Amino acid sequence: MHEMSLVSSILDIANEELAKRQLTRLTRVVVHCGQISNVVADSLLLCFEVLTTGTPHQGAVLEVVNIPLSLRCRHCGQSFTGEGQESLWLPCPLCSAQCGYDIVQGKEFFIQQLEAE
């Protein structure tokens, strides 16, 4: 489960930012998670709860914003959305090309916001 490592890194980054601002308690974290980022949101939430229990950050909220998959055909330039990695193998809805898509969004994973006191 790589979500544990991701949450550990999120908390390391949060602790660095809190120290810079002389804050001690994380209250909310917002992360953006692309649909094909291979991150399981429920596992991320569970790991966050486990790693913050018994720390000054206990009770902090992790909010996961799901970023939908958006593709662009390299053949005709058509932009379209998809559902999951299998969308990478479906034909383009405009020109019917079988492959050759650029992923515009959907594989990212990043911290959007930290709130602390």
MODELLER restraints for C-alpha pairs under 7 A, 6 or more apart:
rsr = mdl.restraints
at = mdl.atoms
rsr.add(forms.Gaussian(group=physical.xy_distance, feature=features.Distance(at['CA:3:A'], at['CA:39:A']), mean=6.69, stdev=0.5))
rsr.add(forms.Gaussian(group=physical.xy_distance, feature=features.Distance(at['CA:3:A'], at['CA:43:A']), mean=6.32, stdev=0.5))
rsr.add(forms.Gaussian(group=physical.xy_distance, feature=features.Distance(at['CA:3:A'], at['CA:44:A']), mean=5.22, stdev=0.5))
rsr.add(forms.Gaussian(group=physical.xy_distance, feature=features.Distance(at['CA:3:A'], at['CA:47:A']), mean=6.78, stdev=0.5))
rsr.add(forms.Gaussian(group=physical.xy_distance, feature=features.Distance(at['CA:4:A'], at['CA:47:A']), mean=5.42, stdev=0.5))
rsr.add(forms.Gaussian(group=physical.xy_distance, feature=features.Distance(at['CA:7:A'], at['CA:44:A']), mean=6.76, stdev=0.5))
rsr.add(forms.Gaussian(group=physical.xy_distance, feature=features.Distance(at['CA:7:A'], at['CA:47:A']), mean=6.55, stdev=0.5))
rsr.add(forms.Gaussian(group=physical.xy_distance, feature=features.Distance(at['CA:7:A'], at['CA:48:A']), mean=5.86, stdev=0.5))
rsr.add(forms.Gaussian(group=physical.xy_distance, feature=features.Distance(at['CA:18:A'], at['CA:24:A']), mean=6.26, stdev=0.5))
rsr.add(forms.Gaussian(group=physical.xy_distance, feature=features.Distance(at['CA:23:A'], at['CA:116:A']), mean=6.65, stdev=0.5))
rsr.add(forms.Gaussian(group=physical.xy_distance, feature=features.Distance(at['CA:23:A'], at['CA:117:A']), mean=5.60, stdev=0.5))
rsr.add(forms.Gaussian(group=physical.xy_distance, feature=features.Distance(at['CA:24:A'], at['CA:117:A']), mean=6.39, stdev=0.5))
rsr.add(forms.Gaussian(group=physical.xy_distance, feature=features.Distance(at['CA:25:A'], at['CA:56:A']), mean=5.58, stdev=0.5))
rsr.add(forms.Gaussian(group=physical.xy_distance, feature=features.Distance(at['CA:25:A'], at['CA:57:A']), mean=5.32, stdev=0.5))
rsr.add(forms.Gaussian(group=physical.xy_distance, feature=features.Distance(at['CA:25:A'], at['CA:116:A']), mean=5.45, stdev=0.5))
rsr.add(forms.Gaussian(group=physical.xy_distance, feature=features.Distance(at['CA:25:A'], at['CA:117:A']), mean=5.38, stdev=0.5))
rsr.add(forms.Gaussian(group=physical.xy_distance, feature=features.Distance(at['CA:26:A'], at['CA:57:A']), mean=5.07, stdev=0.5))
rsr.add(forms.Gaussian(group=physical.xy_distance, feature=features.Distance(at['CA:26:A'], at['CA:60:A']), mean=6.02, stdev=0.5))
rsr.add(forms.Gaussian(group=physical.xy_distance, feature=features.Distance(at['CA:26:A'], at['CA:115:A']), mean=6.09, stdev=0.5))
rsr.add(forms.Gaussian(group=physical.xy_distance, feature=features.Distance(at['CA:26:A'], at['CA:116:A']), mean=4.25, stdev=0.5))
rsr.add(forms.Gaussian(group=physical.xy_distance, feature=features.Distance(at['CA:26:A'], at['CA:117:A']), mean=6.59, stdev=0.5))
rsr.add(forms.Gaussian(group=physical.xy_distance, feature=features.Distance(at['CA:27:A'], at['CA:57:A']), mean=6.72, stdev=0.5))
rsr.add(forms.Gaussian(group=physical.xy_distance, feature=features.Distance(at['CA:27:A'], at['CA:60:A']), mean=4.24, stdev=0.5))
rsr.add(forms.Gaussian(group=physical.xy_distance, feature=features.Distance(at['CA:27:A'], at['CA:61:A']), mean=6.16, stdev=0.5))
rsr.add(forms.Gaussian(group=physical.xy_distance, feature=features.Distance(at['CA:27:A'], at['CA:115:A']), mean=5.48, stdev=0.5))
rsr.add(forms.Gaussian(group=physical.xy_distance, feature=features.Distance(at['CA:27:A'], at['CA:116:A']), mean=4.95, stdev=0.5))
rsr.add(forms.Gaussian(group=physical.xy_distance, feature=features.Distance(at['CA:28:A'], at['CA:60:A']), mean=5.26, stdev=0.5))
rsr.add(forms.Gaussian(group=physical.xy_distance, feature=features.Distance(at['CA:28:A'], at['CA:61:A']), mean=4.59, stdev=0.5))
rsr.add(forms.Gaussian(group=physical.xy_distance, feature=features.Distance(at['CA:28:A'], at['CA:62:A']), mean=5.87, stdev=0.5))
rsr.add(forms.Gaussian(group=physical.xy_distance, feature=features.Distance(at['CA:28:A'], at['CA:114:A']), mean=5.87, stdev=0.5))
rsr.add(forms.Gaussian(group=physical.xy_distance, feature=features.Distance(at['CA:28:A'], at['CA:115:A']), mean=4.91, stdev=0.5))
rsr.add(forms.Gaussian(group=physical.xy_distance, feature=features.Distance(at['CA:28:A'], at['CA:116:A']), mean=6.82, stdev=0.5))
rsr.add(forms.Gaussian(group=physical.xy_distance, feature=features.Distance(at['CA:29:A'], at['CA:61:A']), mean=6.22, stdev=0.5))
rsr.add(forms.Gaussian(group=physical.xy_distance, feature=features.Distance(at['CA:29:A'], at['CA:62:A']), mean=4.87, stdev=0.5))
rsr.add(forms.Gaussian(group=physical.xy_distance, feature=features.Distance(at['CA:29:A'], at['CA:63:A']), mean=6.08, stdev=0.5))
rsr.add(forms.Gaussian(group=physical.xy_distance, feature=features.Distance(at['CA:29:A'], at['CA:113:A']), mean=5.74, stdev=0.5))
rsr.add(forms.Gaussian(group=physical.xy_distance, feature=features.Distance(at['CA:29:A'], at['CA:114:A']), mean=4.71, stdev=0.5))
rsr.add(forms.Gaussian(group=physical.xy_distance, feature=features.Distance(at['CA:29:A'], at['CA:115:A']), mean=6.36, stdev=0.5))
rsr.add(forms.Gaussian(group=physical.xy_distance, feature=features.Distance(at['CA:30:A'], at['CA:62:A']), mean=5.99, stdev=0.5))
rsr.add(forms.Gaussian(group=physical.xy_distance, feature=features.Distance(at['CA:30:A'], at['CA:63:A']), mean=4.70, stdev=0.5))
rsr.add(forms.Gaussian(group=physical.xy_distance, feature=features.Distance(at['CA:30:A'], at['CA:64:A']), mean=5.98, stdev=0.5))
rsr.add(forms.Gaussian(group=physical.xy_distance, feature=features.Distance(at['CA:30:A'], at['CA:111:A']), mean=6.06, stdev=0.5))
rsr.add(forms.Gaussian(group=physical.xy_distance, feature=features.Distance(at['CA:30:A'], at['CA:112:A']), mean=5.43, stdev=0.5))
rsr.add(forms.Gaussian(group=physical.xy_distance, feature=features.Distance(at['CA:30:A'], at['CA:113:A']), mean=5.00, stdev=0.5))
rsr.add(forms.Gaussian(group=physical.xy_distance, feature=features.Distance(at['CA:30:A'], at['CA:114:A']), mean=6.54, stdev=0.5))
rsr.add(forms.Gaussian(group=physical.xy_distance, feature=features.Distance(at['CA:31:A'], at['CA:63:A']), mean=6.31, stdev=0.5))
rsr.add(forms.Gaussian(group=physical.xy_distance, feature=features.Distance(at['CA:31:A'], at['CA:64:A']), mean=5.13, stdev=0.5))
rsr.add(forms.Gaussian(group=physical.xy_distance, feature=features.Distance(at['CA:31:A'], at['CA:65:A']), mean=6.14, stdev=0.5))
rsr.add(forms.Gaussian(group=physical.xy_distance, feature=features.Distance(at['CA:31:A'], at['CA:110:A']), mean=5.56, stdev=0.5))
rsr.add(forms.Gaussian(group=physical.xy_distance, feature=features.Distance(at['CA:31:A'], at['CA:111:A']), mean=4.36, stdev=0.5))
rsr.add(forms.Gaussian(group=physical.xy_distance, feature=features.Distance(at['CA:31:A'], at['CA:112:A']), mean=5.28, stdev=0.5))
rsr.add(forms.Gaussian(group=physical.xy_distance, feature=features.Distance(at['CA:32:A'], at['CA:64:A']), mean=5.95, stdev=0.5))
rsr.add(forms.Gaussian(group=physical.xy_distance, feature=features.Distance(at['CA:32:A'], at['CA:65:A']), mean=4.76, stdev=0.5))
rsr.add(forms.Gaussian(group=physical.xy_distance, feature=features.Distance(at['CA:32:A'], at['CA:66:A']), mean=6.03, stdev=0.5))
rsr.add(forms.Gaussian(group=physical.xy_distance, feature=features.Distance(at['CA:32:A'], at['CA:67:A']), mean=6.54, stdev=0.5))
rsr.add(forms.Gaussian(group=physical.xy_distance, feature=features.Distance(at['CA:32:A'], at['CA:109:A']), mean=5.51, stdev=0.5))
rsr.add(forms.Gaussian(group=physical.xy_distance, feature=features.Distance(at['CA:32:A'], at['CA:110:A']), mean=5.44, stdev=0.5))
rsr.add(forms.Gaussian(group=physical.xy_distance, feature=features.Distance(at['CA:32:A'], at['CA:111:A']), mean=6.39, stdev=0.5))
rsr.add(forms.Gaussian(group=physical.xy_distance, feature=features.Distance(at['CA:32:A'], at['CA:112:A']), mean=6.41, stdev=0.5))
rsr.add(forms.Gaussian(group=physical.xy_distance, feature=features.Distance(at['CA:33:A'], at['CA:64:A']), mean=6.64, stdev=0.5))
rsr.add(forms.Gaussian(group=physical.xy_distance, feature=features.Distance(at['CA:33:A'], at['CA:65:A']), mean=6.02, stdev=0.5))
rsr.add(forms.Gaussian(group=physical.xy_distance, feature=features.Distance(at['CA:33:A'], at['CA:66:A']), mean=5.04, stdev=0.5))
rsr.add(forms.Gaussian(group=physical.xy_distance, feature=features.Distance(at['CA:33:A'], at['CA:67:A']), mean=5.70, stdev=0.5))
rsr.add(forms.Gaussian(group=physical.xy_distance, feature=features.Distance(at['CA:33:A'], at['CA:108:A']), mean=5.91, stdev=0.5))
rsr.add(forms.Gaussian(group=physical.xy_distance, feature=features.Distance(at['CA:33:A'], at['CA:109:A']), mean=4.59, stdev=0.5))
rsr.add(forms.Gaussian(group=physical.xy_distance, feature=features.Distance(at['CA:33:A'], at['CA:110:A']), mean=6.89, stdev=0.5))
rsr.add(forms.Gaussian(group=physical.xy_distance, feature=features.Distance(at['CA:34:A'], at['CA:66:A']), mean=5.83, stdev=0.5))
rsr.add(forms.Gaussian(group=physical.xy_distance, feature=features.Distance(at['CA:34:A'], at['CA:67:A']), mean=4.42, stdev=0.5))
rsr.add(forms.Gaussian(group=physical.xy_distance, feature=features.Distance(at['CA:34:A'], at['CA:68:A']), mean=6.22, stdev=0.5))
rsr.add(forms.Gaussian(group=physical.xy_distance, feature=features.Distance(at['CA:34:A'], at['CA:69:A']), mean=6.99, stdev=0.5))
rsr.add(forms.Gaussian(group=physical.xy_distance, feature=features.Distance(at['CA:34:A'], at['CA:106:A']), mean=3.91, stdev=0.5))
rsr.add(forms.Gaussian(group=physical.xy_distance, feature=features.Distance(at['CA:34:A'], at['CA:107:A']), mean=4.49, stdev=0.5))
rsr.add(forms.Gaussian(group=physical.xy_distance, feature=features.Distance(at['CA:34:A'], at['CA:108:A']), mean=4.87, stdev=0.5))
rsr.add(forms.Gaussian(group=physical.xy_distance, feature=features.Distance(at['CA:34:A'], at['CA:109:A']), mean=6.12, stdev=0.5))
rsr.add(forms.Gaussian(group=physical.xy_distance, feature=features.Distance(at['CA:35:A'], at['CA:66:A']), mean=6.43, stdev=0.5))
rsr.add(forms.Gaussian(group=physical.xy_distance, feature=features.Distance(at['CA:35:A'], at['CA:67:A']), mean=5.75, stdev=0.5))
rsr.add(forms.Gaussian(group=physical.xy_distance, feature=features.Distance(at['CA:35:A'], at['CA:68:A']), mean=5.38, stdev=0.5))
rsr.add(forms.Gaussian(group=physical.xy_distance, feature=features.Distance(at['CA:35:A'], at['CA:69:A']), mean=5.77, stdev=0.5))
rsr.add(forms.Gaussian(group=physical.xy_distance, feature=features.Distance(at['CA:35:A'], at['CA:84:A']), mean=6.46, stdev=0.5))
rsr.add(forms.Gaussian(group=physical.xy_distance, feature=features.Distance(at['CA:35:A'], at['CA:106:A']), mean=4.96, stdev=0.5))
rsr.add(forms.Gaussian(group=physical.xy_distance, feature=features.Distance(at['CA:35:A'], at['CA:107:A']), mean=6.31, stdev=0.5))
rsr.add(forms.Gaussian(group=physical.xy_distance, feature=features.Distance(at['CA:36:A'], at['CA:84:A']), mean=6.01, stdev=0.5))
rsr.add(forms.Gaussian(group=physical.xy_distance, feature=features.Distance(at['CA:36:A'], at['CA:85:A']), mean=6.15, stdev=0.5))
rsr.add(forms.Gaussian(group=physical.xy_distance, feature=features.Distance(at['CA:36:A'], at['CA:106:A']), mean=5.62, stdev=0.5))
rsr.add(forms.Gaussian(group=physical.xy_distance, feature=features.Distance(at['CA:36:A'], at['CA:107:A']), mean=4.98, stdev=0.5))
rsr.add(forms.Gaussian(group=physical.xy_distance, feature=features.Distance(at['CA:37:A'], at['CA:106:A']), mean=6.75, stdev=0.5))
rsr.add(forms.Gaussian(group=physical.xy_distance, feature=features.Distance(at['CA:37:A'], at['CA:107:A']), mean=4.25, stdev=0.5))
rsr.add(forms.Gaussian(group=physical.xy_distance, feature=features.Distance(at['CA:37:A'], at['CA:108:A']), mean=6.01, stdev=0.5))
rsr.add(forms.Gaussian(group=physical.xy_distance, feature=features.Distance(at['CA:37:A'], at['CA:109:A']), mean=6.72, stdev=0.5))
rsr.add(forms.Gaussian(group=physical.xy_distance, feature=features.Distance(at['CA:41:A'], at['CA:64:A']), mean=6.72, stdev=0.5))
rsr.add(forms.Gaussian(group=physical.xy_distance, feature=features.Distance(at['CA:45:A'], at['CA:62:A']), mean=6.55, stdev=0.5))
rsr.add(forms.Gaussian(group=physical.xy_distance, feature=features.Distance(at['CA:52:A'], at['CA:58:A']), mean=4.82, stdev=0.5))
rsr.add(forms.Gaussian(group=physical.xy_distance, feature=features.Distance(at['CA:67:A'], at['CA:106:A']), mean=5.55, stdev=0.5))
rsr.add(forms.Gaussian(group=physical.xy_distance, feature=features.Distance(at['CA:68:A'], at['CA:106:A']), mean=5.37, stdev=0.5))
rsr.add(forms.Gaussian(group=physical.xy_distance, feature=features.Distance(at['CA:69:A'], at['CA:81:A']), mean=5.62, stdev=0.5))
rsr.add(forms.Gaussian(group=physical.xy_distance, feature=features.Distance(at['CA:69:A'], at['CA:82:A']), mean=5.53, stdev=0.5))
rsr.add(forms.Gaussian(group=physical.xy_distance, feature=features.Distance(at['CA:69:A'], at['CA:83:A']), mean=6.65, stdev=0.5))
rsr.add(forms.Gaussian(group=physical.xy_distance, feature=features.Distance(at['CA:69:A'], at['CA:105:A']), mean=5.58, stdev=0.5))
rsr.add(forms.Gaussian(group=physical.xy_distance, feature=features.Distance(at['CA:69:A'], at['CA:106:A']), mean=4.16, stdev=0.5))
rsr.add(forms.Gaussian(group=physical.xy_distance, feature=features.Distance(at['CA:70:A'], at['CA:80:A']), mean=5.84, stdev=0.5))
rsr.add(forms.Gaussian(group=physical.xy_distance, feature=features.Distance(at['CA:70:A'], at['CA:81:A']), mean=4.45, stdev=0.5))
rsr.add(forms.Gaussian(group=physical.xy_distance, feature=features.Distance(at['CA:70:A'], at['CA:82:A']), mean=6.46, stdev=0.5))
rsr.add(forms.Gaussian(group=physical.xy_distance, feature=features.Distance(at['CA:70:A'], at['CA:103:A']), mean=6.18, stdev=0.5))
rsr.add(forms.Gaussian(group=physical.xy_distance, feature=features.Distance(at['CA:70:A'], at['CA:104:A']), mean=5.31, stdev=0.5))
rsr.add(forms.Gaussian(group=physical.xy_distance, feature=features.Distance(at['CA:70:A'], at['CA:105:A']), mean=5.13, stdev=0.5))
rsr.add(forms.Gaussian(group=physical.xy_distance, feature=features.Distance(at['CA:70:A'], at['CA:106:A']), mean=6.31, stdev=0.5))
rsr.add(forms.Gaussian(group=physical.xy_distance, feature=features.Distance(at['CA:71:A'], at['CA:79:A']), mean=5.61, stdev=0.5))
rsr.add(forms.Gaussian(group=physical.xy_distance, feature=features.Distance(at['CA:71:A'], at['CA:80:A']), mean=5.37, stdev=0.5))
rsr.add(forms.Gaussian(group=physical.xy_distance, feature=features.Distance(at['CA:71:A'], at['CA:81:A']), mean=5.88, stdev=0.5))
rsr.add(forms.Gaussian(group=physical.xy_distance, feature=features.Distance(at['CA:71:A'], at['CA:101:A']), mean=6.09, stdev=0.5))
rsr.add(forms.Gaussian(group=physical.xy_distance, feature=features.Distance(at['CA:71:A'], at['CA:102:A']), mean=5.63, stdev=0.5))
rsr.add(forms.Gaussian(group=physical.xy_distance, feature=features.Distance(at['CA:71:A'], at['CA:103:A']), mean=4.73, stdev=0.5))
rsr.add(forms.Gaussian(group=physical.xy_distance, feature=features.Distance(at['CA:71:A'], at['CA:104:A']), mean=5.34, stdev=0.5))
rsr.add(forms.Gaussian(group=physical.xy_distance, feature=features.Distance(at['CA:72:A'], at['CA:78:A']), mean=5.48, stdev=0.5))
rsr.add(forms.Gaussian(group=physical.xy_distance, feature=features.Distance(at['CA:72:A'], at['CA:79:A']), mean=4.25, stdev=0.5))
rsr.add(forms.Gaussian(group=physical.xy_distance, feature=features.Distance(at['CA:72:A'], at['CA:80:A']), mean=6.32, stdev=0.5))
rsr.add(forms.Gaussian(group=physical.xy_distance, feature=features.Distance(at['CA:72:A'], at['CA:101:A']), mean=5.40, stdev=0.5))
rsr.add(forms.Gaussian(group=physical.xy_distance, feature=features.Distance(at['CA:72:A'], at['CA:102:A']), mean=5.15, stdev=0.5))
rsr.add(forms.Gaussian(group=physical.xy_distance, feature=features.Distance(at['CA:72:A'], at['CA:103:A']), mean=6.58, stdev=0.5))
rsr.add(forms.Gaussian(group=physical.xy_distance, feature=features.Distance(at['CA:72:A'], at['CA:104:A']), mean=6.69, stdev=0.5))
rsr.add(forms.Gaussian(group=physical.xy_distance, feature=features.Distance(at['CA:73:A'], at['CA:79:A']), mean=6.52, stdev=0.5))
rsr.add(forms.Gaussian(group=physical.xy_distance, feature=features.Distance(at['CA:73:A'], at['CA:92:A']), mean=6.59, stdev=0.5))
rsr.add(forms.Gaussian(group=physical.xy_distance, feature=features.Distance(at['CA:73:A'], at['CA:100:A']), mean=6.18, stdev=0.5))
rsr.add(forms.Gaussian(group=physical.xy_distance, feature=features.Distance(at['CA:73:A'], at['CA:101:A']), mean=4.56, stdev=0.5))
rsr.add(forms.Gaussian(group=physical.xy_distance, feature=features.Distance(at['CA:73:A'], at['CA:102:A']), mean=6.43, stdev=0.5))
rsr.add(forms.Gaussian(group=physical.xy_distance, feature=features.Distance(at['CA:74:A'], at['CA:100:A']), mean=5.52, stdev=0.5))
rsr.add(forms.Gaussian(group=physical.xy_distance, feature=features.Distance(at['CA:74:A'], at['CA:101:A']), mean=5.54, stdev=0.5))
rsr.add(forms.Gaussian(group=physical.xy_distance, feature=features.Distance(at['CA:74:A'], at['CA:102:A']), mean=6.69, stdev=0.5))
rsr.add(forms.Gaussian(group=physical.xy_distance, feature=features.Distance(at['CA:76:A'], at['CA:95:A']), mean=6.59, stdev=0.5))
rsr.add(forms.Gaussian(group=physical.xy_distance, feature=features.Distance(at['CA:78:A'], at['CA:94:A']), mean=6.62, stdev=0.5))
rsr.add(forms.Gaussian(group=physical.xy_distance, feature=features.Distance(at['CA:89:A'], at['CA:98:A']), mean=6.44, stdev=0.5))
rsr.add(forms.Gaussian(group=physical.xy_distance, feature=features.Distance(at['CA:89:A'], at['CA:99:A']), mean=6.12, stdev=0.5))
rsr.add(forms.Gaussian(group=physical.xy_distance, feature=features.Distance(at['CA:90:A'], at['CA:98:A']), mean=6.13, stdev=0.5))
rsr.add(forms.Gaussian(group=physical.xy_distance, feature=features.Distance(at['CA:91:A'], at['CA:97:A']), mean=5.21, stdev=0.5))
rsr.add(forms.Gaussian(group=physical.xy_distance, feature=features.Distance(at['CA:91:A'], at['CA:98:A']), mean=4.33, stdev=0.5))
rsr.add(forms.Gaussian(group=physical.xy_distance, feature=features.Distance(at['CA:91:A'], at['CA:99:A']), mean=6.77, stdev=0.5))
rsr.add(forms.Gaussian(group=physical.xy_distance, feature=features.Distance(at['CA:92:A'], at['CA:98:A']), mean=6.51, stdev=0.5))
